[in-house]
Amino acid sequence: MPVISPSRLLKLLVVGMLGGVLLMTLGLLTYETLQTHQRVLVQQTQTQQEQLDDLRQQLDQEVTGLHDYLRYHQSQAESLLRDMAREQVDVAWETAMGIYRTAKGRLPDARIQELIVESLREVRFFQGRGYLFIDTLDGDCILLPTAPHLEGSSLWDNRDDTGFYIMRGLVDAVSNPQGRGFIRYRWYRPDQPQVMADKLAFARLFEPYDWLIGTGDYLYQIETDLKQTALERIEGLRLPAEGYIAVLDEAGRLLTSTSSPQDVGRLPEELDDLDQQQLVLSFIDKARNGGGFIEYNWYRPDHEGRHAKLARVQWVPETGWILVAGAYLDALEPVSTSPVGWWQALRQELPRLMLPLVVVGLITLLVALLYARWLGRLLAGYQQHIQQQQSRLQQLAELDNLTHLANRWLLGQKLMAAMDRAMANEMRLGLLVIDVDRFKNINDSLGHTLGDRVLQILALRLNSLLEENQLLARMGGDEFVLLVEGVQDNAQLLELAQRVLETIHQPVQIEYHQLVVTASIGIALYPDHGLNQETLFRHADTAMYQAKSEGRNRFCLYVRSLGQRVVDRLQLENDLRQALRLEQQLFLVYQPQWDLHSGQLIGCEVLLRWQHPRRGLISPAEFIPLAEETGLILPLGSWVLRTALAQARAWREQGLPSFTLAVNLSTAQLTADLPRQISALLRGYELPASLLELEVTETLLMTAPEEATQLLGELKKTGVRIALDDFGTGYSSLAYLSRLPLDVLKIDKSFVDGLPDRQDDVVITRLIIRMAAQLGITTLAEGVETEAQQQFLKAAGCHLMQGYLKAKPLQQQEMAALLLALKSDLS
């Protein structure tokens, strides 16, 4: 006798109960079908009218809401200007107070005042037209960037075209217990120098020198900015039934339109299509007569011919605009006339017929129902338990345990299915391999627990970017993969990659640590770059490694030439490992550093060189990033330190003059154990700590500023000197400089190159030298190549220099000869 499973037994019982009822219902269904057909026809007509009424209501709501938005937006112009002006003045006041507090007692007041003025002179805002001014309470002009020839003169009697004394009004505005306030006055428009317009200004009292610091702007310019913002928002709006909103000014000039972008800016008489001219005039007439709806025929995007369209027209007096919200009637959801509609209506009538059928079959089915219910409960509990276990197993098999994203296995399944769909529909799909840059440094410095927290935060951020037909997965470690279906063009993927980079680059706050994380992204497309998963992943990885080799924090689209680059990169990595093992191809050169004022040699920067047996001399710019990425930077950096200190010991034993050795450190070397290692090396070579100068870059300040301050403090306790390399090219701030235990601030060559002719470089270089002087830090200029650069730096107060003007990087024998010559001169 065959064995029947519980699920099959339940099915047989249900079929038996329903069989008898089915025969009785067939006759009723035939009659009800005919009646339902007639009712469906009536309902279709009603549905079409309801759709049209709904569309009218939606268009009316959109226009009304947009009208309210524009009216509110324009009413906020003065309030917005007040907030922005107050914010800019408060920032300027804090800057001035910070300079005053830092320099008070160390510099004369005149010098402090000059530093404050120069620090605020170039500040711009309000889309470049805003600036800061400084006046005394007696009306004397201290700073006026737009008219510097008036600085030092009195503006006490300046009046506008209403007779209002502007300077006196500014003084009155700050003459209150709060020491700040607003004034309104009129002044000449930038675009019409003979006409005055309303202007709003905010000023704040700077008590140390009885100054007032202020700024302001014209109200009409803020209103213009708000209008432009509103237009940009309107351009992005989309309405039901493929609808959109067009905007005209009161003369009929088209300000924005999705269907006719080529006509934006044209008046009605300038339009090429006569029907379009008449349509615009009808919009204007409808708006002037209170607005309302207009039905007309117009071109529909991606369709041929003209199509029926309904538009709601509204006049907005606050902006002088005419809003036209339109939608295509034939884009509405069609009302079904197929037999499926009749069957759905028939199903709605079945409950009315069920009562007599239930009465007839109740006695027959009662026992079977009770028995089926008991079996059903037993089976349901059993199936629920199985489903729960299956769901748990599926989750463990398909999801990453740390981030709850898709794992490698699930991504493979989804990718295979997506490739099948893409092939069937002749579509393309994209694969983005996202690798977090230098994530090992985070794990090594902060621990794996906080590293896992960083990955969870990044997973949440990236998941928030996902759209339809996109899947995010974690492959393991610090690598994510983003699968994108339905790719129309490469620009779509490049734009998505840029959004991913910007999302990852936002600061990550974990406990007391604020981290700035970057990533490198490789992009490959199916079928362009591979017809199977393995090829597609390999090419995306290749593009990702190319992005890393170009400096990280960027994306790269795979091209066939990258395959050879990966091979070359792997070969170069193997060659570098061999060079480290043999220690015969690596050598050091020494860039002399000179005192700008005495001309004496005071030290040298130690630079690493690699003489490849086949390729010759390889640039550090090529192999140093590779070493950092592969972890070879640690043994490489250790070799440089040991070799440099051994050479310094040898020179001392030869009786050559002592000087400072500046050695560059990679971010990967900056671990908690570094101070102990440095102390051990100095003891081993019997060298004083003051002989060694360690150079760090601004990347350290960007990734972990608090940890950097603590680590550099520990290094400083060993007696070595600390230098900040390439200052001004990264993310350093005056606040961090004041907290770091720095001895030397190196001015980057990119600023020195423009001296003394390029004004921007002159201003930045002087500012760096002044800030360093106030903080008691020695400044060293890199890449000095001309006598004019040397003279400018010397006059600006820079202490030290290095560059080709005095000497190129020297090999060990050349450096020894230079030291021997200096020794002879001294004797």
C-alpha positions as a printed Julia matrix, in Angstrom:
827×3 Matrix{Float64}:
   0.0     0.0     0.0
   1.49    3.37   -1.01
   2.47    5.8     1.74
   0.73    9.22    1.55
   2.6    12.21    2.96
   0.76   14.59    5.32
   0.79   17.37    2.74
  -0.68   15.09    0.03
  -3.34   13.76    2.42
  -4.43   17.32    3.21
  -4.62   18.14   -0.49
  -6.81   15.08   -1.17
  -9.23   16.04    1.62
  -9.54   19.61    0.33
 -10.1    18.4    -3.26
 -12.86   16.04   -2.1
 -14.64   18.83   -0.21
 -14.45   21.26   -3.11
 -15.45   18.75   -5.81
 -19.11   18.63   -4.89
 -19.38   22.38   -4.5
 -17.78   22.94   -7.89
 -20.58   21.17   -9.81
 -23.23   23.35   -8.18
 -21.4    26.56   -8.92
 -20.92   25.97  -12.66
 -24.52   26.87  -13.54
 -24.46   29.99  -11.41
 -21.16   31.12  -12.91
 -22.57   31.05  -16.45
 -25.44   33.33  -15.54
 -23.27   35.62  -13.43
 -20.71   36.0   -16.24
 -23.29   37.56  -18.57
 -24.43   40.01  -15.9
 -20.87   40.89  -14.96
 -19.92   41.7   -18.56
 -22.5    44.47  -18.7
 -21.4    45.92  -15.36
 -17.72   45.9   -16.43
 -18.51   48.03  -19.49
 -20.2    50.64  -17.28
 -17.3    50.57  -14.78
 -14.74   51.11  -17.56
 -16.4    54.35  -18.59
 -16.55   55.5   -14.97
 -12.88   54.55  -14.41
 -11.71   56.6   -17.4
 -13.52   59.66  -16.09
 -12.13   59.09  -12.58
  -8.59   58.88  -13.99
  -9.08   62.2   -15.78
 -10.48   63.81  -12.63
  -7.57   62.43  -10.58
  -5.09   63.82  -13.1
  -6.72   67.25  -12.91
  -6.55   67.12   -9.12
  -2.89   66.04   -9.13
  -1.88   68.78  -11.59
  -3.78   71.35   -9.55
  -2.07   70.17   -6.33
   1.37   70.28   -7.96
   0.9    73.82   -9.26
  -0.62   75.05   -5.98
   2.16   73.49   -3.94
   4.84   74.93   -6.23
   3.17   78.34   -6.07
   3.25   78.24   -2.28
   6.9    77.1    -2.39
   7.93   80.0    -4.67
   6.0    82.54   -2.59
   7.62   81.28    0.61
  11.06   81.05   -1.02
  10.97   84.7    -2.15
   9.7    85.86    1.24
  12.77   84.33    2.86
  15.3    86.36    0.84
  16.01   88.92    3.56
  16.03   86.31    6.34
  18.44   84.15    4.33
  20.72   87.13    3.67
  20.7    88.01    7.39
  21.71   84.46    8.37
  24.47   84.21    5.75
  25.9    87.65    6.53
  25.91   86.94   10.28
  27.63   83.57    9.71
  30.41   85.08    7.55
  31.05   87.93    9.99
  31.12   85.56   12.98
  33.7    83.36   11.22
  35.8    86.44   10.36
  35.52   87.73   13.95
  36.66   84.35   15.32
  39.6    84.33   12.86
  40.65   87.82   13.91
  40.29   86.99   17.6
  42.31   83.77   17.1
  45.18   85.72   15.49
  44.99   88.39   18.2
  45.1    85.88   21.05
  47.92   83.89   19.46
  50.13   86.89   18.7
  49.3    89.17   21.66
  52.4    89.83   23.69
  54.65   88.33   20.98
  54.13   90.89   18.21
  53.42   94.65   18.21
  49.79   95.71   17.73
  50.49   97.17   14.31
  51.83   93.84   13.13
  48.87   91.96   14.62
  46.45   94.35   12.88
  48.27   93.8     9.59
  47.98   89.99    9.99
  44.25   90.23   10.68
  43.6    92.48    7.68
  45.62   90.32    5.29
  43.96   87.11    6.51
  40.5    88.55    5.7
  41.31   90.46    2.52
  40.96   87.53    0.11
  37.88   85.96    1.74
  34.98   85.67   -0.77
  31.47   84.24   -0.55
  27.96   84.85   -1.95
  29.1    83.19   -5.2
  32.26   85.33   -5.27
  30.69   88.76   -4.85
  30.73   88.87   -1.04
  33.67   90.34    0.91
  34.52   91.58    4.43
  35.17   95.2     5.47
  36.76   96.66    8.61
  36.27  100.21    9.91
  37.1   102.04   13.1
  34.38  103.5    15.32
  35.59  106.94   14.14
  34.69  106.06   10.54
  38.19  105.33    9.21
  38.39  102.55    6.61
  40.79   99.73    7.56
  39.83   97.09    4.97
  37.78   97.48    1.79
  38.83   94.8    -0.78
  36.7    96.26   -3.59
  38.25   99.74   -3.2
  41.64   99.39   -1.47
  42.53  102.96   -2.44
  39.99  104.14    0.18
  41.72  102.22    3.0
  43.11  104.68    5.55
  40.59  107.38    4.62
  37.45  108.46    6.49
  34.03  107.28    5.32
  32.16  109.06    8.1
  30.16  111.33    5.76
  29.24  108.73    3.07
  25.49  108.88    2.28
  23.11  107.02    0.0
  20.49  108.56   -2.3
  18.04  108.87    0.64
  20.51  110.93    2.67
  21.28  108.12    5.12
  24.81  108.26    6.64
  26.08  104.72    6.08
  29.16  104.71    8.32
  27.29  106.3    11.2
  24.57  103.67   10.8
  27.2   100.91   11.04
  28.61  102.43   14.25
  25.09  102.67   15.7
  24.46   99.01   14.79
  27.33   97.82   17.02
  26.69  100.34   19.8
  24.65   97.99   21.95
  25.45   95.5    24.73
  25.77   92.69   22.2
  28.18   94.7    20.04
  26.54   93.66   16.75
  23.6    94.49   14.52
  22.1    94.97   11.04
  21.53   98.1     8.94
  19.76   98.74    5.64
  20.9   101.3     3.14
  21.17  101.88   -0.58
  24.29  101.66   -2.73
  25.3   101.5    -6.39
  24.41   98.29   -8.22
  27.39   96.39   -9.7
  25.55   95.87  -13.01
  24.18   99.46  -13.17
  26.77  101.79  -11.57
  24.49  104.82  -11.84
  21.57  103.2    -9.98
  21.33  102.47   -6.25
  19.59   99.41   -4.77
  18.66   98.2    -1.29
  21.51   96.55    0.58
  21.57   94.76    3.96
  24.74   94.68    6.09
  25.73   93.06    9.39
  28.58   94.32   11.57
  30.2    93.11   14.78
  32.39   95.03   17.23
  36.0    93.82   17.54
  36.84   95.2    21.0
  40.66   94.82   21.05
  41.07   97.62   18.48
  37.61   99.28   18.54
  36.96   98.0    15.03
  33.75   96.87   13.43
  33.94   93.87   11.09
  31.09   93.47    8.64
  29.7    92.35    5.32
  26.52   92.7     3.28
  24.82   92.08   -0.04
  22.09   93.43   -2.27
  18.62   92.01   -1.63
  17.86   91.74   -5.34
  20.91   89.49   -5.85
  19.76   87.09   -3.12
  16.28   87.07   -4.69
  17.87   86.27   -8.07
  19.86   83.4    -6.48
  16.66   82.01   -4.92
  14.87   82.16   -8.29
  17.68   80.22   -9.94
  17.55   77.62   -7.16
  13.8    77.29   -7.66
  14.24   76.82  -11.44
  16.77   74.05  -10.87
  14.33   72.3    -8.51
  11.48   72.65  -11.02
  13.62   71.14  -13.81
  13.96   67.95  -11.76
  10.23   67.54  -11.03
   8.3    64.81  -12.83
   4.51   64.48  -12.81
   2.19   61.51  -13.41
   1.51   60.44  -17.0
   5.0    61.51  -18.19
   4.22   65.04  -17.1
   6.58   67.89  -16.27
   6.48   71.6   -15.41
   7.45   74.43  -17.78
   8.08   78.0   -16.6
   7.52   81.24  -18.56
   8.14   84.82  -17.52
   5.42   87.42  -17.85
   6.56   88.26  -21.4
   6.28   84.62  -22.45
  10.02   83.86  -22.46
  10.59   80.15  -21.82
  12.7    79.74  -18.65
  12.69   75.95  -18.4
  11.1    73.07  -20.32
  11.85   69.35  -20.47
  10.28   68.81  -23.9
  11.81   71.9   -25.59
  15.2    72.66  -24.0
  16.39   74.22  -27.27
  13.77   76.98  -26.91
  14.75   78.08  -23.39
  15.36   81.83  -23.32
  13.2    82.58  -26.39
  10.2    84.94  -26.56
   7.02   83.73  -28.32
   7.85   85.63  -31.5
  11.3    84.02  -31.6
   9.92   80.45  -31.71
  10.19   78.61  -35.05
   6.9    76.68  -34.71
   3.81   78.87  -35.26
   1.64   76.41  -33.3
   4.06   76.7   -30.4
   3.81   80.51  -30.57
   0.01   80.33  -30.35
   0.23   77.81  -27.51
   2.52   80.09  -25.46
   0.18   83.06  -26.06
  -2.77   80.94  -24.86
  -0.79   80.12  -21.68
  -0.19   83.85  -21.08
  -3.88   84.67  -21.65
  -5.04   81.88  -19.34
  -2.6    83.02  -16.59
  -3.73   86.66  -16.83
  -7.36   85.56  -16.46
  -6.9    83.69  -13.2
  -5.31   80.46  -14.52
  -6.93   77.1   -15.11
  -6.77   74.02  -17.33
  -6.01   73.85  -21.07
  -6.31   70.81  -23.34
  -4.18   70.69  -26.48
  -2.1    68.4   -28.67
   1.69   68.39  -28.35
   4.76   66.32  -29.11
   5.44   63.47  -26.68
   9.07   62.46  -25.99
  10.1    59.19  -27.65
   6.83   59.03  -29.62
   5.79   60.09  -33.12
   3.21   62.75  -33.88
   1.21   64.86  -31.47
  -0.67   63.53  -28.45
  -3.51   64.83  -26.32
  -2.27   66.75  -23.31
  -3.83   68.44  -20.25
  -2.07   71.38  -18.55
  -2.75   73.48  -15.45
  -1.67   77.14  -15.84
  -0.98   79.42  -12.86
   0.36   83.0   -12.54
   2.89   83.6    -9.7
   2.96   87.38   -9.03
   5.78   87.13   -6.45
   8.25   86.02   -9.14
   6.52   87.21  -12.32
   6.42   83.6   -13.59
   3.79   81.48  -15.31
   3.75   77.82  -14.24
   2.51   75.23  -16.74
   2.09   71.7   -15.3
   1.16   69.3   -18.1
   0.67   65.55  -18.61
  -0.17   63.33  -21.6
  -3.64   61.8   -21.49
  -2.66   58.71  -23.47
   0.11   58.02  -20.87
  -2.53   57.28  -18.24
  -2.91   53.66  -17.22
  -5.21   52.09  -19.85
  -8.53   50.69  -18.69
  -8.65   46.96  -19.41
 -11.39   45.69  -21.77
 -10.19   42.08  -21.86
 -12.12   39.09  -20.43
  -9.75   39.22  -17.46
 -11.68   42.25  -16.23
 -14.98   40.36  -16.46
 -13.52   37.44  -14.49
 -12.27   39.78  -11.73
 -15.72   41.34  -11.44
 -17.28   37.9   -11.35
 -15.0    36.9    -8.46
 -16.29   39.87   -6.5
 -19.85   38.52   -6.83
 -19.03   35.01   -5.65
 -19.48   35.74   -1.9
 -23.18   36.43   -2.58
 -23.58   32.95   -4.08
 -21.61   31.05   -1.46
 -24.28   30.96    1.3
 -26.7    28.47   -0.35
 -23.79   26.32   -1.44
 -22.41   26.19    2.11
 -25.83   25.21    3.55
 -26.15   22.33    1.09
 -22.65   20.96    1.7
 -22.29   21.75    5.42
 -23.29   18.35    6.79
 -21.13   16.51    4.25
 -18.06   18.6     4.9
 -18.28   19.1     8.68
 -16.46   15.93    9.76
 -13.89   16.24    6.98
 -13.21   19.88    7.9
 -12.58   19.05   11.56
 -10.24   16.24   10.63
  -8.5    18.35    7.98
  -8.05   21.18   10.48
  -6.27   18.88   12.94
  -4.03   17.52   10.2
  -3.49   21.04    8.86
  -2.29   22.34   12.23
   0.08   19.42   12.61
   1.43   19.9     9.1
   1.63   23.71    9.44
   3.73   23.47   12.6
   6.04   20.99   10.93
   6.38   23.13    7.79
   6.91   26.34    9.79
   9.8    24.73   11.68
  11.35   23.58    8.42
  10.91   27.03    6.83
  12.56   28.72    9.79
  15.55   26.41    9.59
  15.75   26.83    5.83
  15.57   30.62    6.18
  18.38   30.59    8.77
  20.54   28.32    6.62
  19.85   30.46    3.55
  20.86   33.6     5.45
  24.12   32.0     6.63
  24.83   30.8     3.1
  23.99   34.02    1.26
  24.76   36.95    3.6
  27.99   38.33    5.02
  28.0    37.84    8.8
  29.59   41.25    9.57
  27.7    43.64    7.27
  24.61   41.53    6.37
  25.28   42.3     2.71
  25.29   39.65    0.01
  28.36   37.41    0.29
  30.63   36.06   -2.44
  28.41   33.03   -3.14
  25.17   35.02   -3.47
  26.91   37.61   -5.65
  28.07   34.82   -7.96
  24.49   33.53   -8.29
  23.06   37.0    -8.89
  25.8    37.84  -11.38
  25.2    34.64  -13.34
  21.47   35.38  -13.56
  22.14   39.02  -14.47
  24.51   37.98  -17.27
  21.82   35.64  -18.66
  19.28   38.48  -18.63
  21.74   40.88  -20.21
  22.5    38.39  -23.0
  18.81   37.71  -23.65
  17.88   41.4   -23.75
  21.1    42.56  -25.45
  21.85   44.8   -22.45
  25.03   45.59  -20.54
  25.83   45.3   -16.86
  28.59   46.81  -14.77
  30.78   45.44  -11.99
  32.42   47.86   -9.54
  35.13   46.43   -7.27
  35.54   48.79   -4.29
  38.66   48.39   -2.14
  39.19   50.57    0.96
  42.57   52.3     0.8
  45.13   51.55    3.51
  42.56   49.74    5.65
  45.37   47.68    7.18
  46.64   50.88    8.83
  43.28   51.27   10.6
  43.36   47.67   11.87
  46.99   47.97   12.97
  46.58   51.33   14.74
  43.02   51.09   16.17
  42.43   47.35   16.34
  40.25   44.91   14.38
  37.13   45.64   16.45
  37.07   49.3    15.41
  38.08   48.23   11.9
  34.96   46.04   11.73
  32.89   49.0    12.9
  34.29   51.08   10.03
  33.3    48.36    7.53
  29.77   48.23    8.96
  29.38   52.01    8.65
  30.69   51.98    5.07
  28.3    49.12    4.22
  25.32   51.13    5.5
  26.42   54.2     3.54
  26.93   52.29    0.31
  23.64   50.42    0.74
  21.82   53.78    0.91
  23.04   54.53   -2.64
  21.47   51.44   -4.17
  18.74   51.82   -6.77
  16.64   49.28   -8.64
  18.64   46.54  -10.39
  21.7    47.11   -8.19
  23.27   44.73   -5.65
  25.99   45.41   -3.07
  28.12   42.55   -1.74
  31.13   42.15    0.56
  33.77   39.87   -0.85
  35.72   39.7     2.41
  38.27   41.89    4.13
  37.91   45.51    2.99
  36.55   44.74   -0.5
  33.0    45.41   -1.69
  31.43   44.72   -5.09
  28.56   46.65   -6.67
  26.57   44.92   -9.45
  24.62   47.27  -11.75
  22.16   45.96  -14.35
  20.7    47.84  -17.3
  23.75   50.02  -17.98
  22.99   52.46  -20.79
  26.43   54.04  -21.15
  29.77   54.28  -19.38
  28.94   57.71  -17.95
  26.24   56.09  -15.78
  28.83   53.89  -14.06
  31.41   56.67  -13.77
  28.85   58.95  -12.09
  27.89   56.13   -9.69
  31.57   55.5    -8.89
  32.06   59.19   -8.09
  29.07   59.09   -5.7
  30.56   56.02   -4.02
  33.91   57.8    -3.53
  32.2    60.88   -2.07
  30.09   58.74    0.28
  33.08   56.78    1.57
  35.19   59.95    1.95
  32.82   61.48    4.51
  34.43   61.46    8.01
  33.75   58.34   10.12
  33.22   59.02   13.85
  33.86   55.96   16.07
  34.08   56.56   19.81
  36.75   59.26   20.17
  38.26   58.69   16.74
  37.38   60.63   13.61
  38.71   58.9    10.48
  38.78   60.0     6.84
  38.59   56.91    4.63
  39.13   56.66    0.88
  38.69   53.86   -1.62
  39.85   52.77   -5.07
  37.29   51.47   -7.57
  37.78   49.27  -10.61
  35.0    49.08  -13.22
  34.36   46.36  -15.81
  31.34   45.84  -18.11
  29.63   42.77  -19.52
  29.98   41.84  -22.33
  32.6    44.48  -23.25
  35.27   43.27  -20.83
  34.39   39.62  -20.31
  31.82   36.95  -21.11
  32.17   35.01  -17.85
  32.42   35.78  -14.15
  36.1    34.98  -13.76
  37.17   37.28  -16.6
  34.86   40.07  -15.49
  36.15   39.96  -11.89
  39.77   39.77  -13.03
  39.42   42.81  -15.25
  37.58   44.81  -12.56
  40.39   43.94  -10.12
  42.92   45.04  -12.71
  41.21   48.42  -13.06
  41.02   48.77   -9.26
  44.77   48.2    -8.89
  45.36   50.77  -11.62
  43.28   53.28   -9.6
  45.46   52.57   -6.58
  48.64   53.01   -8.6
  47.4    56.42   -9.78
  47.16   57.71   -6.22
  44.07   56.05   -4.68
  40.72   57.76   -3.89
  39.69   57.44   -7.52
  38.07   55.05  -10.0
  39.33   53.47  -13.19
  37.45   51.86  -16.1
  39.1    48.73  -17.47
  40.82   48.97  -20.83
  42.71   46.12  -22.47
  46.07   47.81  -21.97
  45.64   47.49  -18.19
  46.19   43.73  -18.38
  49.81   44.24  -19.32
  50.12   46.89  -16.59
  49.06   44.34  -13.97
  51.67   41.9   -15.28
  54.28   44.68  -15.15
  53.16   45.63  -11.66
  53.49   42.05  -10.4
  56.92   41.79  -11.99
  57.98   45.06  -10.4
  56.72   43.85   -7.0
  58.78   40.64   -7.32
  61.83   42.63   -8.39
  61.45   44.94   -5.38
  61.25   41.95   -3.02
  64.43   40.58   -4.64
  66.15   43.97   -4.27
  65.26   44.08   -0.57
  66.58   40.56   -0.07
  69.89   41.2    -1.82
  70.32   44.88   -0.69
  72.6    45.47   -3.69
  70.31   47.44   -5.99
  69.09   49.95   -3.36
  71.19   52.95   -2.37
  70.77   56.35   -0.71
  71.47   59.86   -1.98
  71.69   63.0     0.14
  70.05   66.37   -0.67
  72.07   69.09    1.17
  70.13   71.65    3.28
  71.52   75.16    3.79
  71.01   78.08    6.14
  69.55   80.86    3.99
  71.2    83.64    6.01
  74.66   82.25    6.87
  75.01   79.99    3.83
  76.26   77.13    6.01
  75.43   73.46    5.4
  73.19   72.36    8.3
  71.95   68.93    7.17
  70.66   66.82    4.34
  67.53   64.89    3.37
  68.02   61.14    2.85
  66.45   59.92   -0.41
  66.07   56.31   -1.6
  67.08   55.18   -5.1
  66.68   51.83   -6.89
  69.1    50.8    -9.65
  67.2    48.02  -11.44
  69.46   45.51  -13.25
  67.37   45.69  -16.47
  65.32   48.89  -16.31
  68.02   51.1   -14.87
  67.19   53.82  -12.33
  63.51   53.56  -11.29
  61.75   56.67   -9.95
  60.65   56.56   -6.29
  57.28   57.86   -7.5
  56.82   54.45   -9.17
  58.06   51.98   -6.55
  57.23   53.76   -3.24
  53.4    53.62   -3.77
  53.81   49.95   -4.76
  55.75   49.29   -1.56
  53.06   50.99    0.55
  50.3    48.99   -1.11
  52.04   45.6    -0.78
  53.39   46.13    2.76
  57.01   46.22    1.57
  57.26   49.79    2.86
  57.95   48.48    6.39
  61.16   46.53    5.6
  62.08   49.21    3.03
  61.69   52.01    5.59
  63.63   50.03    8.18
  66.48   49.53    5.67
  66.62   53.27    4.93
  66.8    54.16    8.64
  69.52   51.6     9.39
  71.58   52.49    6.31
  71.34   56.24    6.92
  72.37   55.95   10.57
  75.22   53.57    9.68
  76.51   56.12    7.14
  76.25   58.92    9.7
  78.3    56.82   12.13
  80.93   56.18    9.46
  81.26   59.91    8.7
  81.67   60.7    12.39
  84.43   58.12   12.69
  86.17   59.78    9.72
  86.14   63.06   11.62
  83.77   64.79    9.2
  81.49   67.57   10.49
  78.23   66.47   12.13
  74.92   67.6    10.67
  71.22   66.66   10.71
  69.95   63.65    8.73
  66.29   64.05    7.63
  64.61   60.67    6.95
  61.1    60.35    5.48
  58.6    58.06    7.24
  55.64   56.33    5.63
  52.27   56.39    7.4
  52.51   52.59    7.76
  55.7    53.0     9.87
  53.99   55.26   12.41
  53.06   52.64   14.98
  53.1    52.76   18.76
  56.37   50.78   18.79
  58.22   53.29   16.56
  59.71   55.43   19.43
  61.27   52.3    20.97
  62.71   51.24   17.6
  64.24   54.69   17.0
  65.81   54.78   20.46
  67.28   51.3    19.96
  68.82   52.25   16.58
  70.38   55.45   17.97
  71.88   53.5    20.87
  73.14   50.79   18.54
  75.0    53.26   16.31
  76.03   55.46   19.26
  74.55   58.59   17.7
  72.92   61.56   19.47
  69.15   61.8    18.94
  69.45   65.46   17.88
  71.25   64.31   14.71
  68.1    62.56   13.39
  65.11   64.4    11.9
  61.98   62.4    11.02
  59.76   63.76    8.24
  56.02   62.96    8.2
  53.37   64.03    5.69
  49.99   65.64    6.07
  48.33   62.29    5.24
  48.99   61.3     8.86
  47.01   64.31   10.11
  44.14   63.5     7.78
  43.69   59.83    8.74
  44.05   59.98   12.56
  44.89   63.45   13.94
  44.53   62.58   17.64
  46.72   59.48   17.36
  49.24   61.47   15.29
  49.6    64.11   18.0
  50.18   61.46   20.68
  52.68   59.44   18.59
  54.72   62.47   17.52
  54.82   63.55   21.15
  56.33   60.17   22.11
  58.89   60.46   19.29
  59.77   63.96   20.44
  60.58   62.6    23.91
  63.37   60.47   22.38
  65.18   63.69   21.41
  64.78   63.47   17.62
  63.53   66.4    15.53
  60.12   66.3    13.81
  59.46   67.87   10.39
  56.17   68.21    8.48
  56.83   67.57    4.78
  55.05   69.14    1.76
  53.1    71.54    3.96
  50.12   73.24    2.3
  49.25   70.46   -0.16
  47.0    68.42    2.15
  44.57   68.99    5.02
  46.6    70.62    7.78
  45.12   73.48    9.77
  46.5    76.08   12.15
  44.75   74.31   15.03
  46.64   71.05   14.39
  49.94   72.85   13.81
  49.68   74.51   17.21
  49.23   71.1    18.88
  51.88   69.11   17.02
  55.43   68.98   18.45
  57.05   70.19   15.22
  60.59   71.52   14.77
  60.56   72.12   11.01
  57.82   73.05    8.51
  58.8    72.26    4.9
  57.27   74.54    2.24
  56.28   72.42   -0.74
  58.1    72.91   -4.06
  54.78   73.63   -5.81
  54.65   76.98   -3.96
  58.35   77.76   -4.36
  58.18   77.28   -8.17
  55.98   80.36   -8.56
  58.2    82.7    -6.55
  58.58   85.62   -6.76
  56.29   86.35   -9.73
  53.09   84.4    -9.03
  51.02   86.38   -6.54
  49.1    83.42   -5.11
  52.3    81.57   -4.28
  53.81   84.75   -2.77
  50.81   85.21   -0.44
  50.7    81.54    0.62
  54.46   81.31    1.2
  54.54   84.46    3.33
  51.55   83.26    5.31
  53.21   79.88    6.02
  56.44   81.56    7.14
  54.58   83.99    9.41
  52.44   81.29   10.99
  55.47   79.08   11.6
  57.39   82.01   13.12
  54.55   82.76   15.52
  54.49   79.09   16.57
  58.3    78.96   16.97
  58.75   76.51   14.07
  61.7    76.59   11.65
  60.75   76.84    7.95
  62.58   75.06    5.11
  61.84   75.74    1.42
  62.05   72.76   -0.97
  63.06   72.87   -4.65
  64.85   76.26   -4.71
  66.3    76.53   -8.21
  66.85   80.26   -8.92
  68.64   83.13   -7.26
  65.4    85.15   -7.29
  63.63   82.44   -5.29
  66.48   82.36   -2.77
  66.45   86.13   -2.29
  62.67   86.26   -1.88
  62.67   83.47    0.74
  65.52   85.08    2.62
  63.72   88.44    2.71
  60.45   86.77    3.77
  62.13   85.28    6.86
  62.49   81.64    5.76
  65.31   79.91    7.66
  66.51   77.0     5.51
  66.47   75.79    1.89
  67.3    72.84   -0.33
  67.31   72.59   -4.09
  69.29   72.45   -7.31
  70.45   76.07   -6.92
  72.91   74.92   -4.27
  73.28   71.2    -4.94
  71.5    68.21   -6.46
  71.07   65.0    -4.42
  74.57   63.62   -3.91
  75.77   60.06   -3.68
  77.71   58.92   -0.6
  81.16   59.67   -2.05
  80.08   63.13   -3.31
  78.53   64.0     0.05
  81.69   62.9     1.87
  83.76   65.08   -0.46
  81.52   68.06    0.29
  81.86   67.48    4.04
  85.64   67.15    3.68
  85.81   70.44    1.8
  83.75   72.15    4.52
  86.08   70.71    7.16
  89.1    72.11    5.3
  87.46   75.56    5.07
  86.77   75.55    8.81
  90.34   74.58    9.66
